Amino acid sequence: MRWDHMRLLPSDGEPASSPLPLPLEGAGVRVRTFDTPEFRGVTFYEIRAKSILNRVPGSSPVPFRWTVNPYRGCTHACTYCFARNTHTYLDMDSGHDFDSRIVVKVNAGELLRRELAARSWAGEHIAMGTNTDPYQRAEGRYGLMREVLTALRDHANPFSILTKGTLVLRDLDLLTESARVTDVRVNVSVGFVDAALWRQVEPGTPNPRARLGVCRAMTDAGIECGVLMAPVLPFLTDTDEHLEAGVAAIAEAGAVAVTPLTLHLRPGAREWFYGWLRGARPDLVPKYHRLYRESAYAPAEYTKELTARVRKLADSYGIGNRTPGNARAIEEAAPAAQQLTLL
């Protein structure tokens, strides 16, 4: 990939060509665009973060208490991503801005190394990919995850990664080295393998089968990999045909576990997803309104029945016969009504 057409919009000490979002003003932000097809129309806000370890609220049902997110916003542009509303905290919108205005914490690696060395740090598990994907396309330019993984390896700190990006394979060497000294878990997110639907609802992601290739490569390298079948889209990918095609492909990829997660629609994601649905499948809008009329989550009965169907298919394809630590973690991290962020 060539970056010789990189353009710095404001030089140091010069004002930006357009006003910065208010929370970023006065923060020493550098605004960049890259004149390459992959990043045309995308603006990057490079910041030096003050901290990188994020404590998860105690009320959260997930089994980890710390996360690291080198980026905010995501060029995967998934129509349903429930991290969308977090962009409104930066005075940006949860739709197009979330897809095209990306905050980059350029000092993520050095900051993490410093925080891991603090006497107060107890070496707890750190989850990555729980908000926006650390292996979105921007990572190919910034390479923040190599520094992050190096710090985790050097401190033998346990961690997990959830991603829709194939770029994680670039760091297979560091993942392998880390797995020799600590607990490493890698999971990929593949909700369905329908190529036509993928292009509509996940336009910035690698092909689902390429993501499953990540799972195969991880497994072949000795890093057991699970798959979150997430999200399953009601009335779109919850048919017997869709589910079996997905489970069959996941089994072929050598996944140690598969966990289905039903779509849920928080504010921000809800409006953006419905905008797509009205244009692509207006016939389904009334059904979605009925299914999600009381909550951002699908009814418990729907989720329970979906989980049972996928589990039966997984058993028939021999998925889950092994029970490594990362497979257990997937199940624990995904209660029936919970859809992990970024998905």
Buried (B, 14 or more C-beta within 10 A) or exposed (E): EEEEEEEEBBEEEEEBEEEBBEEBEEEEBBBBBBEBEEBEEBBBBBBBBEEBBBEBEEEEEBBBBBBBBBBBBBBBBBBBBBBBBBBBEBBBBBBEBBBBBBBBBBBBBBBBBBBBEEEEBEEEBBBBBBBBBBBBBBBBBBBBBBBBBBBBBBBEBBBBBBBBBBBBBBBBEBBBBBBEBBBBBBBBBBBBBBEEBBEBBBEBBBBBBBBBBBBBBBBEBEBBBBBBBBBBBBEBBBEEEBBBBBBBBBBEBBBBBBBBBBBBBBEBBBBBBBEEBEEBBEEBEEEBEEBBEEEBBBBEEBBEEBBEBBBEBBEEBEBBEEEBBBBBBBBEBBEBBBBBBBB
